[in-house]
């Protein structure tokens, strides 16, 4: 839990015979009993699962704090994370 958000980090192994890992996270929020989440990924490659996991958590915190130098890439679209109301219902 970071602030009022949950950051789930699930590093992805690239290839079966390579020791390369990419951070992937999901940031979740609960409002009025409804849980909403958005996935994010980073193209930086790490030599271990632990390093990718650590970076993923840091990335999530930076996204929530609005400290990322560029827009965070959502799997569906390019959209900045709005830490005040990241999961507005349409």
C-alpha positions as CSV (number, residue, x, y, z in Angstrom):
1,X,0.0,0.0,0.0
2,X,1.3,3.4,-1.0
3,X,-0.8,6.3,0.1
4,X,-4.3,5.2,-0.7
5,X,-3.2,3.0,-3.6
6,X,-2.1,-0.6,-4.0
7,X,0.9,-1.3,-6.2
8,X,1.2,-4.9,-7.5
9,X,4.5,-5.7,-9.1
10,X,4.7,-8.7,-11.4
11,X,8.1,-8.8,-13.3
12,X,8.0,-10.5,-16.7
13,X,10.8,-12.8,-17.8
14,X,11.9,-12.1,-21.4
15,X,12.6,-15.4,-23.2
16,X,13.1,-18.8,-21.7
17,X,16.9,-19.0,-21.9
18,X,17.7,-15.3,-21.1
19,X,18.1,-13.9,-17.6
20,X,16.3,-10.6,-18.5
21,X,13.4,-9.2,-16.6
22,X,11.0,-6.2,-17.3
23,X,9.0,-4.5,-14.6
24,X,5.2,-4.6,-14.9
25,X,2.9,-3.1,-12.3
26,X,-0.7,-2.5,-11.6
27,X,-1.9,0.4,-9.5
28,X,-5.3,-0.1,-7.8
29,X,-7.6,2.2,-5.9
30,X,-10.9,1.6,-4.1
31,X,-13.7,4.1,-4.0
32,X,-17.2,3.5,-2.8
33,X,-16.5,-0.2,-2.7
34,X,-15.4,-0.4,-6.4
35,X,-11.8,-1.4,-7.1
36,X,-10.3,0.0,-10.3
37,X,-6.8,-0.7,-11.5
38,X,-4.5,0.3,-14.4
39,X,-1.5,-1.6,-15.6
40,X,1.9,0.1,-16.4
41,X,5.1,-1.3,-17.8
42,X,8.7,-0.1,-18.2
43,X,10.9,-1.2,-21.1
44,X,14.0,-1.1,-18.9
45,X,15.6,-4.6,-18.7
46,X,17.0,-5.9,-15.5
47,X,19.3,-9.0,-14.9
48,X,17.2,-10.3,-12.0
49,X,13.5,-10.7,-11.0
50,X,14.3,-8.9,-7.7
51,X,15.8,-5.8,-9.5
52,X,12.8,-5.6,-11.8
53,X,10.4,-5.9,-8.9
54,X,12.2,-3.2,-6.9
55,X,12.2,-0.9,-9.9
56,X,8.5,-1.6,-10.5
57,X,7.5,-0.6,-7.0
58,X,9.6,2.6,-7.3
59,X,8.0,3.3,-10.6
60,X,4.5,2.9,-9.1
61,X,5.4,5.3,-6.3
62,X,6.8,7.9,-8.8
63,X,3.6,7.6,-11.0
64,X,1.4,8.2,-8.0
65,X,3.5,11.1,-6.9
66,X,3.5,12.6,-10.4
67,X,7.3,12.4,-10.6
68,X,7.7,10.4,-13.8
69,X,9.6,12.5,-16.4
70,X,7.3,11.3,-19.2
71,X,3.8,10.0,-19.4
72,X,3.3,6.5,-18.1
73,X,2.5,4.0,-20.7
74,X,-0.8,2.2,-20.1
75,X,-1.3,-1.0,-22.0
76,X,-4.3,0.5,-23.8
77,X,-3.2,4.1,-24.3
78,X,-0.7,6.8,-23.4
79,X,-2.2,8.6,-20.4
80,X,-0.7,10.5,-17.5
81,X,-1.6,9.2,-14.0
82,X,-3.7,11.6,-12.1
83,X,-2.9,11.0,-8.5
84,X,-5.9,13.1,-7.3
85,X,-8.5,11.1,-9.3
86,X,-6.7,8.4,-11.3
87,X,-9.8,6.2,-11.8
88,X,-12.6,8.6,-12.6
89,X,-15.8,6.8,-13.5
90,X,-17.1,7.9,-16.9
